[in-house]
Amino acid sequence: MKNNTLLKEELGTEQLLKLTALLYLKEALVNQEFETCPELIETAKKAGAEQEEISTILAEYLNVPAKVRQRQNRLRS
């Protein structure tokens, strides 16, 4: 039995790097660490992320109402 039972197919190194970079971007947005976003976007692109994938993450963040983001940040503190 494989160690990674959550994934239906094995991810290649490049795809794993891309997903990790996108996840870090999403986390930076949620934590309002905007100064790191340009570097994370560049890293994601170098790892093979499409502009559409990056735009989707940015749009998801922008579509969350500000009050919800503030409440999320208070819960993390």
N, CA, C and O atoms as a Tripos MOL2 file, in Angstrom:
@<TRIPOS>MOLECULE
protein
  308   307    77     0     0
PROTEIN
NO_CHARGES

@<TRIPOS>ATOM
      1 N           0.8380   -1.1780    0.0000 N.3       1 MET1
      2 CA          0.0000    0.0000    0.0000 C.3       1 MET1
      3 C           0.8840    1.2430    0.0000 C.2       1 MET1
      4 O           1.8880    1.3060    0.7090 O.2       1 MET1
      5 N           0.5000    2.2160   -0.7940 N.am      2 LYS2
      6 CA          1.2850    3.4410   -0.8880 C.3       2 LYS2
      7 C           1.0440    4.3130    0.3340 C.2       2 LYS2
      8 O          -0.0300    4.2820    0.9340 O.2       2 LYS2
      9 N           2.0620    5.0940    0.6960 N.am      3 ASN3
     10 CA          1.9540    5.9840    1.8470 C.3       3 ASN3
     11 C           0.9420    7.0950    1.6310 C.2       3 ASN3
     12 O           0.2890    7.5260    2.5820 O.2       3 ASN3
     13 N           0.7990    7.5600    0.4150 N.am      4 ASN4
     14 CA         -0.0820    8.6840    0.1340 C.3       4 ASN4
     15 C          -1.4210    8.1690   -0.3780 C.2       4 ASN4
     16 O          -1.6220    8.0530   -1.5870 O.2       4 ASN4
     17 N          -2.3170    7.8650    0.5180 N.am      5 THR5
     18 CA         -3.5990    7.2960    0.1230 C.3       5 THR5
     19 C          -4.6280    8.3570   -0.2070 C.2       5 THR5
     20 O          -5.6990    8.0290   -0.7170 O.2       5 THR5
     21 N          -4.3340    9.6320    0.0690 N.am      6 LEU6
     22 CA         -5.2950   10.6880   -0.2160 C.3       6 LEU6
     23 C          -5.3360   11.0500   -1.6980 C.2       6 LEU6
     24 O          -6.3640   11.5140   -2.1890 O.2       6 LEU6
     25 N          -4.2540   10.8470   -2.4000 N.am      7 LEU7
     26 CA         -4.2010   11.1890   -3.8160 C.3       7 LEU7
     27 C          -4.5260    9.9810   -4.6620 C.2       7 LEU7
     28 O          -4.0250    8.8820   -4.4210 O.2       7 LEU7
     29 N          -5.3680   10.1930   -5.6540 N.am      8 LYS8
     30 CA         -5.7420    9.0870   -6.5240 C.3       8 LYS8
     31 C          -4.6480    8.7800   -7.5340 C.2       8 LYS8
     32 O          -4.5590    7.6620   -8.0410 O.2       8 LYS8
     33 N          -3.8270    9.7600   -7.8210 N.am      9 GLU9
     34 CA         -2.7100    9.5440   -8.7410 C.3       9 GLU9
     35 C          -1.4760   10.2010   -8.1360 C.2       9 GLU9
     36 O          -1.5780   11.1520   -7.3620 O.2       9 GLU9
     37 N          -0.3490    9.6970   -8.4900 N.am     10 GLU10
     38 CA          0.8910   10.2420   -7.9620 C.3      10 GLU10
     39 C           1.1790   11.5870   -8.6170 C.2      10 GLU10
     40 O           0.9860   11.7590   -9.8200 O.2      10 GLU10
     41 N           1.6390   12.5290   -7.8150 N.am     11 LEU11
     42 CA          2.0110   13.8300   -8.3330 C.3      11 LEU11
     43 C           3.4940   13.8430   -8.6440 C.2      11 LEU11
     44 O           4.3100   13.3120   -7.8910 O.2      11 LEU11
     45 N           3.8230   14.4510   -9.7550 N.am     12 GLY12
     46 CA          5.2260   14.6230  -10.0830 C.3      12 GLY12
     47 C           5.8030   15.7620   -9.2670 C.2      12 GLY12
     48 O           5.0640   16.5440   -8.6690 O.2      12 GLY12
     49 N           7.1020   15.8510   -9.2440 N.am     13 THR13
     50 CA          7.7760   16.8910   -8.4660 C.3      13 THR13
     51 C           7.3490   18.2790   -8.9050 C.2      13 THR13
     52 O           7.0930   19.1430   -8.0670 O.2      13 THR13
     53 N           7.2660   18.5050  -10.2210 N.am     14 GLU14
     54 CA          6.8790   19.8180  -10.7260 C.3      14 GLU14
     55 C           5.4670   20.1950  -10.2940 C.2      14 GLU14
     56 O           5.2220   21.3300   -9.8870 O.2      14 GLU14
     57 N           4.5470   19.2510  -10.3810 N.am     15 GLN15
     58 CA          3.1650   19.5400   -9.9980 C.3      15 GLN15
     59 C           3.0740   19.7950   -8.4900 C.2      15 GLN15
     60 O           2.3090   20.6530   -8.0490 O.2      15 GLN15
     61 N           3.8340   19.0680   -7.7220 N.am     16 LEU16
     62 CA          3.8560   19.2550   -6.2810 C.3      16 LEU16
     63 C           4.4040   20.6340   -5.9220 C.2      16 LEU16
     64 O           3.8740   21.3000   -5.0330 O.2      16 LEU16
     65 N           5.4630   21.0630   -6.6100 N.am     17 LEU17
     66 CA          6.0180   22.3930   -6.3920 C.3      17 LEU17
     67 C           5.0090   23.4800   -6.7500 C.2      17 LEU17
     68 O           4.8690   24.4690   -6.0320 O.2      17 LEU17
     69 N           4.3140   23.2900   -7.8570 N.am     18 LYS18
     70 CA          3.3110   24.2620   -8.2880 C.3      18 LYS18
     71 C           2.2000   24.3660   -7.2510 C.2      18 LYS18
     72 O           1.8220   25.4710   -6.8610 O.2      18 LYS18
     73 N           1.6770   23.2380   -6.8040 N.am     19 LEU19
     74 CA          0.5990   23.2490   -5.8130 C.3      19 LEU19
     75 C           1.0450   23.8620   -4.4970 C.2      19 LEU19
     76 O           0.2750   24.5680   -3.8460 O.2      19 LEU19
     77 N           2.2710   23.5990   -4.1040 N.am     20 THR20
     78 CA          2.8040   24.1710   -2.8700 C.3      20 THR20
     79 C           2.9210   25.6800   -2.9920 C.2      20 THR20
     80 O           2.5550   26.4050   -2.0670 O.2      20 THR20
     81 N           3.4210   26.1580   -4.1120 N.am     21 ALA21
     82 CA          3.5520   27.5990   -4.3280 C.3      21 ALA21
     83 C           2.1840   28.2750   -4.3140 C.2      21 ALA21
     84 O           2.0320   29.3540   -3.7410 O.2      21 ALA21
     85 N           1.2020   27.6560   -4.9330 N.am     22 LEU22
     86 CA         -0.1480   28.2230   -4.9440 C.3      22 LEU22
     87 C          -0.7660   28.2230   -3.5380 C.2      22 LEU22
     88 O          -1.4630   29.1630   -3.1570 O.2      22 LEU22
     89 N          -0.5060   27.1810   -2.7960 N.am     23 LEU23
     90 CA         -1.0010   27.1120   -1.4260 C.3      23 LEU23
     91 C          -0.3650   28.1990   -0.5620 C.2      23 LEU23
     92 O          -1.0520   28.8350    0.2380 O.2      23 LEU23
     93 N           0.9430   28.4170   -0.7170 N.am     24 TYR24
     94 CA          1.6240   29.4850    0.0270 C.3      24 TYR24
     95 C           1.0600   30.8550   -0.3480 C.2      24 TYR24
     96 O           0.9240   31.7270    0.5100 O.2      24 TYR24
     97 N           0.7340   31.0470   -1.6250 N.am     25 LEU25
     98 CA          0.1280   32.2990   -2.0590 C.3      25 LEU25
     99 C          -1.2120   32.5030   -1.3640 C.2      25 LEU25
    100 O          -1.4960   33.5850   -0.8480 O.2      25 LEU25
    101 N          -2.0180   31.4730   -1.3540 N.am     26 LYS26
    102 CA         -3.3280   31.5600   -0.7170 C.3      26 LYS26
    103 C          -3.1820   31.8660    0.7810 C.2      26 LYS26
    104 O          -3.9250   32.6810    1.3280 O.2      26 LYS26
    105 N          -2.2410   31.2230    1.4210 N.am     27 GLU27
    106 CA         -1.9940   31.4410    2.8460 C.3      27 GLU27
    107 C          -1.5160   32.8710    3.1060 C.2      27 GLU27
    108 O          -1.9330   33.4960    4.0820 O.2      27 GLU27
    109 N          -0.6530   33.3850    2.2490 N.am     28 ALA28
    110 CA         -0.1610   34.7560    2.4080 C.3      28 ALA28
    111 C          -1.3050   35.7580    2.2870 C.2      28 ALA28
    112 O          -1.3480   36.7440    3.0220 O.2      28 ALA28
    113 N          -2.2190   35.5110    1.3740 N.am     29 LEU29
    114 CA         -3.3740   36.3940    1.2270 C.3      29 LEU29
    115 C          -4.2480   36.3620    2.4750 C.2      29 LEU29
    116 O          -4.6450   37.4090    2.9870 O.2      29 LEU29
    117 N          -4.5410   35.1900    2.9490 N.am     30 VAL30
    118 CA         -5.3880   35.0520    4.1380 C.3      30 VAL30
    119 C          -4.7480   35.7390    5.3370 C.2      30 VAL30
    120 O          -5.4410   36.3730    6.1330 O.2      30 VAL30
    121 N          -3.4370   35.6170    5.4680 N.am     31 ASN31
    122 CA         -2.7110   36.2180    6.5870 C.3      31 ASN31
    123 C          -2.3450   37.6790    6.3240 C.2      31 ASN31
    124 O          -1.6720   38.3160    7.1340 O.2      31 ASN31
    125 N          -2.7930   38.1980    5.1890 N.am     32 GLN32
    126 CA         -2.5460   39.5770    4.7730 C.3      32 GLN32
    127 C          -1.0490   39.9040    4.7480 C.2      32 GLN32
    128 O          -0.6310   40.9850    5.1620 O.2      32 GLN32
    129 N          -0.2680   38.9700    4.2650 N.am     33 GLU33
    130 CA          1.1720   39.1590    4.0740 C.3      33 GLU33
    131 C           1.4200   39.5150    2.6090 C.2      33 GLU33
    132 O           2.0810   38.7830    1.8720 O.2      33 GLU33
    133 N           0.8770   40.6460    2.2180 N.am     34 PHE34
    134 CA          0.8550   41.0300    0.8180 C.3      34 PHE34
    135 C           2.2410   41.2630    0.2260 C.2      34 PHE34
    136 O           2.4380   41.1100   -0.9800 O.2      34 PHE34
    137 N           3.2030   41.6340    1.0740 N.am     35 GLU35
    138 CA          4.5450   41.9070    0.5630 C.3      35 GLU35
    139 C           5.2090   40.6610   -0.0110 C.2      35 GLU35
    140 O           6.1250   40.7730   -0.8260 O.2      35 GLU35
    141 N           4.7620   39.4760    0.3990 N.am     36 THR36
    142 CA          5.3460   38.2350   -0.1170 C.3      36 THR36
    143 C           4.6540   37.7350   -1.3840 C.2      36 THR36
    144 O           5.1660   36.8420   -2.0600 O.2      36 THR36
    145 N           3.5000   38.3020   -1.7070 N.am     37 CYS37
    146 CA          2.7110   37.7910   -2.8370 C.3      37 CYS37
    147 C           3.4220   37.8600   -4.1870 C.2      37 CYS37
    148 O           3.3820   36.8800   -4.9310 O.2      37 CYS37
    149 N           4.0700   38.9700   -4.5340 N.am     38 PRO38
    150 CA          4.7350   38.9840   -5.8520 C.3      38 PRO38
    151 C           5.7740   37.8720   -6.0130 C.2      38 PRO38
    152 O           5.8650   37.2450   -7.0680 O.2      38 PRO38
    153 N           6.5440   37.6390   -4.9700 N.am     39 GLU39
    154 CA          7.5550   36.5770   -5.0380 C.3      39 GLU39
    155 C           6.8920   35.2040   -5.1440 C.2      39 GLU39
    156 O           7.3540   34.3410   -5.8910 O.2      39 GLU39
    157 N           5.8190   35.0110   -4.4030 N.am     40 LEU40
    158 CA          5.1180   33.7240   -4.4590 C.3      40 LEU40
    159 C           4.4720   33.5030   -5.8210 C.2      40 LEU40
    160 O           4.4450   32.3800   -6.3230 O.2      40 LEU40
    161 N           3.9570   34.5570   -6.4110 N.am     41 ILE41
    162 CA          3.3610   34.4460   -7.7480 C.3      41 ILE41
    163 C           4.4380   34.0790   -8.7630 C.2      41 ILE41
    164 O           4.2260   33.2220   -9.6200 O.2      41 ILE41
    165 N           5.5800   34.7230   -8.6630 N.am     42 GLU42
    166 CA          6.6870   34.4180   -9.5700 C.3      42 GLU42
    167 C           7.1580   32.9740   -9.4030 C.2      42 GLU42
    168 O           7.4330   32.2830  -10.3840 O.2      42 GLU42
    169 N           7.2450   32.5350   -8.1610 N.am     43 THR43
    170 CA          7.6490   31.1530   -7.8850 C.3      43 THR43
    171 C           6.6340   30.1760   -8.4600 C.2      43 THR43
    172 O           7.0080   29.1650   -9.0550 O.2      43 THR43
    173 N           5.3580   30.4740   -8.2860 N.am     44 ALA44
    174 CA          4.3040   29.6030   -8.8130 C.3      44 ALA44
    175 C           4.3860   29.5260  -10.3400 C.2      44 ALA44
    176 O           4.2320   28.4510  -10.9210 O.2      44 ALA44
    177 N           4.6280   30.6600  -10.9780 N.am     45 LYS45
    178 CA          4.7560   30.6650  -12.4400 C.3      45 LYS45
    179 C           5.9410   29.8260  -12.8940 C.2      45 LYS45
    180 O           5.8410   29.0580  -13.8500 O.2      45 LYS45
    181 N           7.0690   29.9810  -12.1950 N.am     46 LYS46
    182 CA          8.2580   29.1960  -12.5480 C.3      46 LYS46
    183 C           8.0170   27.7040  -12.3410 C.2      46 LYS46
    184 O           8.6240   26.8720  -13.0150 O.2      46 LYS46
    185 N           7.1290   27.3700  -11.4060 N.am     47 ALA47
    186 CA          6.8160   25.9730  -11.1290 C.3      47 ALA47
    187 C           5.7350   25.4390  -12.0620 C.2      47 ALA47
    188 O           5.3480   24.2750  -11.9620 O.2      47 ALA47
    189 N           5.2420   26.2880  -12.9730 N.am     48 GLY48
    190 CA          4.2970   25.8110  -13.9740 C.3      48 GLY48
    191 C           2.8570   26.2390  -13.7710 C.2      48 GLY48
    192 O           1.9730   25.7630  -14.4830 O.2      48 GLY48
    193 N           2.5970   27.1220  -12.8240 N.am     49 ALA49
    194 CA          1.2220   27.5820  -12.6130 C.3      49 ALA49
    195 C           0.7830   28.4640  -13.7760 C.2      49 ALA49
    196 O           1.5430   29.3030  -14.2610 O.2      49 ALA49
    197 N          -0.4290   28.2620  -14.2020 N.am     50 GLU50
    198 CA         -1.0060   29.0860  -15.2650 C.3      50 GLU50
    199 C          -1.5440   30.3830  -14.6500 C.2      50 GLU50
    200 O          -1.9010   30.4220  -13.4720 O.2      50 GLU50
    201 N          -1.5970   31.4380  -15.4630 N.am     51 GLN51
    202 CA         -2.1210   32.7220  -14.9850 C.3      51 GLN51
    203 C          -3.5480   32.5590  -14.4670 C.2      51 GLN51
    204 O          -3.9330   33.2150  -13.5000 O.2      51 GLN51
    205 N          -4.3260   31.7010  -15.0950 N.am     52 GLU52
    206 CA         -5.7100   31.4690  -14.6780 C.3      52 GLU52
    207 C          -5.7800   30.9060  -13.2560 C.2      52 GLU52
    208 O          -6.6620   31.2820  -12.4840 O.2      52 GLU52
    209 N          -4.8590   30.0130  -12.9090 N.am     53 GLU53
    210 CA         -4.8290   29.4430  -11.5610 C.3      53 GLU53
    211 C          -4.5130   30.5190  -10.5240 C.2      53 GLU53
    212 O          -5.1200   30.5620   -9.4530 O.2      53 GLU53
    213 N          -3.5660   31.3770  -10.8520 N.am     54 ILE54
    214 CA         -3.1900   32.4620   -9.9470 C.3      54 ILE54
    215 C          -4.3420   33.4530   -9.8290 C.2      54 ILE54
    216 O          -4.6730   33.8950   -8.7290 O.2      54 ILE54
    217 N          -4.9450   33.7970  -10.9450 N.am     55 SER55
    218 CA         -6.0740   34.7320  -10.9430 C.3      55 SER55
    219 C          -7.2470   34.1900  -10.1270 C.2      55 SER55
    220 O          -7.9390   34.9490   -9.4480 O.2      55 SER55
    221 N          -7.4650   32.8990  -10.1940 N.am     56 THR56
    222 CA         -8.5530   32.2870   -9.4200 C.3      56 THR56
    223 C          -8.3190   32.4420   -7.9280 C.2      56 THR56
    224 O          -9.2470   32.7540   -7.1810 O.2      56 THR56
    225 N          -7.0940   32.2280   -7.4900 N.am     57 ILE57
    226 CA         -6.7670   32.3820   -6.0710 C.3      57 ILE57
    227 C          -6.9530   33.8320   -5.6450 C.2      57 ILE57
    228 O          -7.5170   34.0990   -4.5840 O.2      57 ILE57
    229 N          -6.4860   34.7630   -6.4580 N.am     58 LEU58
    230 CA         -6.6500   36.1810   -6.1390 C.3      58 LEU58
    231 C          -8.1270   36.5670   -6.0990 C.2      58 LEU58
    232 O          -8.5550   37.3010   -5.2090 O.2      58 LEU58
    233 N          -8.9000   36.0750   -7.0570 N.am     59 ALA59
    234 CA        -10.3340   36.3840   -7.1000 C.3      59 ALA59
    235 C         -11.0640   35.8050   -5.8990 C.2      59 ALA59
    236 O         -11.9490   36.4510   -5.3380 O.2      59 ALA59
    237 N         -10.6980   34.5970   -5.5030 N.am     60 GLU60
    238 CA        -11.3300   33.9960   -4.3270 C.3      60 GLU60
    239 C         -11.0890   34.8520   -3.0900 C.2      60 GLU60
    240 O         -11.9920   35.0600   -2.2800 O.2      60 GLU60
    241 N          -9.8630   35.3460   -2.9540 N.am     61 TYR61
    242 CA         -9.5450   36.1860   -1.7990 C.3      61 TYR61
    243 C         -10.3460   37.4870   -1.8510 C.2      61 TYR61
    244 O         -10.9070   37.9120   -0.8410 O.2      61 TYR61
    245 N         -10.3990   38.1120   -3.0120 N.am     62 LEU62
    246 CA        -11.0950   39.3910   -3.1480 C.3      62 LEU62
    247 C         -12.6050   39.2580   -2.9910 C.2      62 LEU62
    248 O         -13.2770   40.2220   -2.6260 O.2      62 LEU62
    249 N         -13.1380   38.0830   -3.2620 N.am     63 ASN63
    250 CA        -14.5820   37.8740   -3.1460 C.3      63 ASN63
    251 C         -15.0420   37.5740   -1.7250 C.2      63 ASN63
    252 O         -16.2430   37.5770   -1.4530 O.2      63 ASN63
    253 N         -14.1120   37.3180   -0.8220 N.am     64 VAL64
    254 CA        -14.4750   37.0850    0.5760 C.3      64 VAL64
    255 C         -14.7180   38.4530    1.1990 C.2      64 VAL64
    256 O         -13.8330   39.3090    1.1670 O.2      64 VAL64
    257 N         -15.8990   38.6740    1.7640 N.am     65 PRO65
    258 CA        -16.1930   39.9800    2.3640 C.3      65 PRO65
    259 C         -15.1700   40.3540    3.4390 C.2      65 PRO65
    260 O         -14.6740   39.4900    4.1630 O.2      65 PRO65
    261 N         -14.8630   41.6430    3.5340 N.am     66 ALA66
    262 CA        -13.8480   42.1370    4.4730 C.3      66 ALA66
    263 C         -14.1590   41.7430    5.9030 C.2      66 ALA66
    264 O         -13.2440   41.4290    6.6640 O.2      66 ALA66
    265 N         -15.4320   41.7510    6.2890 N.am     67 LYS67
    266 CA        -15.7830   41.3920    7.6650 C.3      67 LYS67
    267 C         -15.4310   39.9440    7.9690 C.2      67 LYS67
    268 O         -15.0090   39.6260    9.0800 O.2      67 LYS67
    269 N         -15.6010   39.0780    7.0020 N.am     68 VAL68
    270 CA        -15.2520   37.6710    7.1910 C.3      68 VAL68
    271 C         -13.7490   37.5320    7.3560 C.2      68 VAL68
    272 O         -13.2900   36.7800    8.2160 O.2      68 VAL68
    273 N         -12.9730   38.2470    6.5420 N.am     69 ARG69
    274 CA        -11.5110   38.2070    6.6590 C.3      69 ARG69
    275 C         -11.0590   38.7110    8.0190 C.2      69 ARG69
    276 O         -10.1600   38.1330    8.6290 O.2      69 ARG69
    277 N         -11.6780   39.7900    8.5000 N.am     70 GLN70
    278 CA        -11.3190   40.3270    9.8040 C.3      70 GLN70
    279 C         -11.6150   39.3230   10.9100 C.2      70 GLN70
    280 O         -10.8190   39.1600   11.8340 O.2      70 GLN70
    281 N         -12.7460   38.6580   10.8190 N.am     71 ARG71
    282 CA        -13.1130   37.6460   11.8150 C.3      71 ARG71
    283 C         -12.1410   36.4790   11.7740 C.2      71 ARG71
    284 O         -11.7580   35.9590   12.8210 O.2      71 ARG71
    285 N         -11.7400   36.0620   10.5880 N.am     72 GLN72
    286 CA        -10.7730   34.9780   10.4440 C.3      72 GLN72
    287 C          -9.4430   35.3600   11.0760 C.2      72 GLN72
    288 O          -8.8130   34.5420   11.7450 O.2      72 GLN72
    289 N          -9.0170   36.5920   10.8670 N.am     73 ASN73
    290 CA         -7.7490   37.0560   11.4210 C.3      73 ASN73
    291 C          -7.8080   37.1240   12.9440 C.2      73 ASN73
    292 O          -6.8260   36.7990   13.6110 O.2      73 ASN73
    293 N          -8.9380   37.5390   13.5020 N.am     74 ARG74
    294 CA         -9.0720   37.5810   14.9680 C.3      74 ARG74
    295 C          -9.0040   36.1810   15.5500 C.2      74 ARG74
    296 O          -8.4130   35.9770   16.6110 O.2      74 ARG74
    297 N          -9.5970   35.2240   14.8730 N.am     75 LEU75
    298 CA         -9.5890   33.8480   15.3640 C.3      75 LEU75
    299 C          -8.1910   33.2740   15.3460 C.2      75 LEU75
    300 O          -7.8590   32.4410   16.1900 O.2      75 LEU75
    301 N          -7.3580   33.7000   14.4000 N.am     76 ARG76
    302 CA         -5.9880   33.1980   14.3130 C.3      76 ARG76
    303 C          -5.0810   33.8130   15.3630 C.2      76 ARG76
    304 O          -4.0550   33.2320   15.7170 O.2      76 ARG76
    305 N          -5.4550   34.9900   15.8640 N.am     77 SER77
    306 CA         -4.6000   35.6960   16.8370 C.3      77 SER77
    307 C          -4.6900   35.1150   18.2210 C.2      77 SER77
    308 O          -4.0310   35.6030   19.1400 O.2      77 SER77
@<TRIPOS>BOND
     1     1     2 1
     2     2     3 1
     3     3     4 2
     4     3     5 am
     5     5     6 1
     6     6     7 1
     7     7     8 2
     8     7     9 am
     9     9    10 1
    10    10    11 1
    11    11    12 2
    12    11    13 am
    13    13    14 1
    14    14    15 1
    15    15    16 2
    16    15    17 am
    17    17    18 1
    18    18    19 1
    19    19    20 2
    20    19    21 am
    21    21    22 1
    22    22    23 1
    23    23    24 2
    24    23    25 am
    25    25    26 1
    26    26    27 1
    27    27    28 2
    28    27    29 am
    29    29    30 1
    30    30    31 1
    31    31    32 2
    32    31    33 am
    33    33    34 1
    34    34    35 1
    35    35    36 2
    36    35    37 am
    37    37    38 1
    38    38    39 1
    39    39    40 2
    40    39    41 am
    41    41    42 1
    42    42    43 1
    43    43    44 2
    44    43    45 am
    45    45    46 1
    46    46    47 1
    47    47    48 2
    48    47    49 am
    49    49    50 1
    50    50    51 1
    51    51    52 2
    52    51    53 am
    53    53    54 1
    54    54    55 1
    55    55    56 2
    56    55    57 am
    57    57    58 1
    58    58    59 1
    59    59    60 2
    60    59    61 am
    61    61    62 1
    62    62    63 1
    63    63    64 2
    64    63    65 am
    65    65    66 1
    66    66    67 1
    67    67    68 2
    68    67    69 am
    69    69    70 1
    70    70    71 1
    71    71    72 2
    72    71    73 am
    73    73    74 1
    74    74    75 1
    75    75    76 2
    76    75    77 am
    77    77    78 1
    78    78    79 1
    79    79    80 2
    80    79    81 am
    81    81    82 1
    82    82    83 1
    83    83    84 2
    84    83    85 am
    85    85    86 1
    86    86    87 1
    87    87    88 2
    88    87    89 am
    89    89    90 1
    90    90    91 1
    91    91    92 2
    92    91    93 am
    93    93    94 1
    94    94    95 1
    95    95    96 2
    96    95    97 am
    97    97    98 1
    98    98    99 1
    99    99   100 2
   100    99   101 am
   101   101   102 1
   102   102   103 1
   103   103   104 2
   104   103   105 am
   105   105   106 1
   106   106   107 1
   107   107   108 2
   108   107   109 am
   109   109   110 1
   110   110   111 1
   111   111   112 2
   112   111   113 am
   113   113   114 1
   114   114   115 1
   115   115   116 2
   116   115   117 am
   117   117   118 1
   118   118   119 1
   119   119   120 2
   120   119   121 am
   121   121   122 1
   122   122   123 1
   123   123   124 2
   124   123   125 am
   125   125   126 1
   126   126   127 1
   127   127   128 2
   128   127   129 am
   129   129   130 1
   130   130   131 1
   131   131   132 2
   132   131   133 am
   133   133   134 1
   134   134   135 1
   135   135   136 2
   136   135   137 am
   137   137   138 1
   138   138   139 1
   139   139   140 2
   140   139   141 am
   141   141   142 1
   142   142   143 1
   143   143   144 2
   144   143   145 am
   145   145   146 1
   146   146   147 1
   147   147   148 2
   148   147   149 am
   149   149   150 1
   150   150   151 1
   151   151   152 2
   152   151   153 am
   153   153   154 1
   154   154   155 1
   155   155   156 2
   156   155   157 am
   157   157   158 1
   158   158   159 1
   159   159   160 2
   160   159   161 am
   161   161   162 1
   162   162   163 1
   163   163   164 2
   164   163   165 am
   165   165   166 1
   166   166   167 1
   167   167   168 2
   168   167   169 am
   169   169   170 1
   170   170   171 1
   171   171   172 2
   172   171   173 am
   173   173   174 1
   174   174   175 1
   175   175   176 2
   176   175   177 am
   177   177   178 1
   178   178   179 1
   179   179   180 2
   180   179   181 am
   181   181   182 1
   182   182   183 1
   183   183   184 2
   184   183   185 am
   185   185   186 1
   186   186   187 1
   187   187   188 2
   188   187   189 am
   189   189   190 1
   190   190   191 1
   191   191   192 2
   192   191   193 am
   193   193   194 1
   194   194   195 1
   195   195   196 2
   196   195   197 am
   197   197   198 1
   198   198   199 1
   199   199   200 2
   200   199   201 am
   201   201   202 1
   202   202   203 1
   203   203   204 2
   204   203   205 am
   205   205   206 1
   206   206   207 1
   207   207   208 2
   208   207   209 am
   209   209   210 1
   210   210   211 1
   211   211   212 2
   212   211   213 am
   213   213   214 1
   214   214   215 1
   215   215   216 2
   216   215   217 am
   217   217   218 1
   218   218   219 1
   219   219   220 2
   220   219   221 am
   221   221   222 1
   222   222   223 1
   223   223   224 2
   224   223   225 am
   225   225   226 1
   226   226   227 1
   227   227   228 2
   228   227   229 am
   229   229   230 1
   230   230   231 1
   231   231   232 2
   232   231   233 am
   233   233   234 1
   234   234   235 1
   235   235   236 2
   236   235   237 am
   237   237   238 1
   238   238   239 1
   239   239   240 2
   240   239   241 am
   241   241   242 1
   242   242   243 1
   243   243   244 2
   244   243   245 am
   245   245   246 1
   246   246   247 1
   247   247   248 2
   248   247   249 am
   249   249   250 1
   250   250   251 1
   251   251   252 2
   252   251   253 am
   253   253   254 1
   254   254   255 1
   255   255   256 2
   256   255   257 am
   257   257   258 1
   258   258   259 1
   259   259   260 2
   260   259   261 am
   261   261   262 1
   262   262   263 1
   263   263   264 2
   264   263   265 am
   265   265   266 1
   266   266   267 1
   267   267   268 2
   268   267   269 am
   269   269   270 1
   270   270   271 1
   271   271   272 2
   272   271   273 am
   273   273   274 1
   274   274   275 1
   275   275   276 2
   276   275   277 am
   277   277   278 1
   278   278   279 1
   279   279   280 2
   280   279   281 am
   281   281   282 1
   282   282   283 1
   283   283   284 2
   284   283   285 am
   285   285   286 1
   286   286   287 1
   287   287   288 2
   288   287   289 am
   289   289   290 1
   290   290   291 1
   291   291   292 2
   292   291   293 am
   293   293   294 1
   294   294   295 1
   295   295   296 2
   296   295   297 am
   297   297   298 1
   298   298   299 1
   299   299   300 2
   300   299   301 am
   301   301   302 1
   302   302   303 1
   303   303   304 2
   304   303   305 am
   305   305   306 1
   306   306   307 1
   307   307   308 2
@<TRIPOS>SUBSTRUCTURE
     1 MET1         2 RESIDUE 1 A MET
     2 LYS2         6 RESIDUE 1 A LYS
     3 ASN3        10 RESIDUE 1 A ASN
     4 ASN4        14 RESIDUE 1 A ASN
     5 THR5        18 RESIDUE 1 A THR
     6 LEU6        22 RESIDUE 1 A LEU
     7 LEU7        26 RESIDUE 1 A LEU
     8 LYS8        30 RESIDUE 1 A LYS
     9 GLU9        34 RESIDUE 1 A GLU
    10 GLU10       38 RESIDUE 1 A GLU
    11 LEU11       42 RESIDUE 1 A LEU
    12 GLY12       46 RESIDUE 1 A GLY
    13 THR13       50 RESIDUE 1 A THR
    14 GLU14       54 RESIDUE 1 A GLU
    15 GLN15       58 RESIDUE 1 A GLN
    16 LEU16       62 RESIDUE 1 A LEU
    17 LEU17       66 RESIDUE 1 A LEU
    18 LYS18       70 RESIDUE 1 A LYS
    19 LEU19       74 RESIDUE 1 A LEU
    20 THR20       78 RESIDUE 1 A THR
    21 ALA21       82 RESIDUE 1 A ALA
    22 LEU22       86 RESIDUE 1 A LEU
    23 LEU23       90 RESIDUE 1 A LEU
    24 TYR24       94 RESIDUE 1 A TYR
    25 LEU25       98 RESIDUE 1 A LEU
    26 LYS26      102 RESIDUE 1 A LYS
    27 GLU27      106 RESIDUE 1 A GLU
    28 ALA28      110 RESIDUE 1 A ALA
    29 LEU29      114 RESIDUE 1 A LEU
    30 VAL30      118 RESIDUE 1 A VAL
    31 ASN31      122 RESIDUE 1 A ASN
    32 GLN32      126 RESIDUE 1 A GLN
    33 GLU33      130 RESIDUE 1 A GLU
    34 PHE34      134 RESIDUE 1 A PHE
    35 GLU35      138 RESIDUE 1 A GLU
    36 THR36      142 RESIDUE 1 A THR
    37 CYS37      146 RESIDUE 1 A CYS
    38 PRO38      150 RESIDUE 1 A PRO
    39 GLU39      154 RESIDUE 1 A GLU
    40 LEU40      158 RESIDUE 1 A LEU
    41 ILE41      162 RESIDUE 1 A ILE
    42 GLU42      166 RESIDUE 1 A GLU
    43 THR43      170 RESIDUE 1 A THR
    44 ALA44      174 RESIDUE 1 A ALA
    45 LYS45      178 RESIDUE 1 A LYS
    46 LYS46      182 RESIDUE 1 A LYS
    47 ALA47      186 RESIDUE 1 A ALA
    48 GLY48      190 RESIDUE 1 A GLY
    49 ALA49      194 RESIDUE 1 A ALA
    50 GLU50      198 RESIDUE 1 A GLU
    51 GLN51      202 RESIDUE 1 A GLN
    52 GLU52      206 RESIDUE 1 A GLU
    53 GLU53      210 RESIDUE 1 A GLU
    54 ILE54      214 RESIDUE 1 A ILE
    55 SER55      218 RESIDUE 1 A SER
    56 THR56      222 RESIDUE 1 A THR
    57 ILE57      226 RESIDUE 1 A ILE
    58 LEU58      230 RESIDUE 1 A LEU
    59 ALA59      234 RESIDUE 1 A ALA
    60 GLU60      238 RESIDUE 1 A GLU
    61 TYR61      242 RESIDUE 1 A TYR
    62 LEU62      246 RESIDUE 1 A LEU
    63 ASN63      250 RESIDUE 1 A ASN
    64 VAL64      254 RESIDUE 1 A VAL
    65 PRO65      258 RESIDUE 1 A PRO
    66 ALA66      262 RESIDUE 1 A ALA
    67 LYS67      266 RESIDUE 1 A LYS
    68 VAL68      270 RESIDUE 1 A VAL
    69 ARG69      274 RESIDUE 1 A ARG
    70 GLN70      278 RESIDUE 1 A GLN
    71 ARG71      282 RESIDUE 1 A ARG
    72 GLN72      286 RESIDUE 1 A GLN
    73 ASN73      290 RESIDUE 1 A ASN
    74 ARG74      294 RESIDUE 1 A ARG
    75 LEU75      298 RESIDUE 1 A LEU
    76 ARG76      302 RESIDUE 1 A ARG
    77 SER77      306 RESIDUE 1 A SER
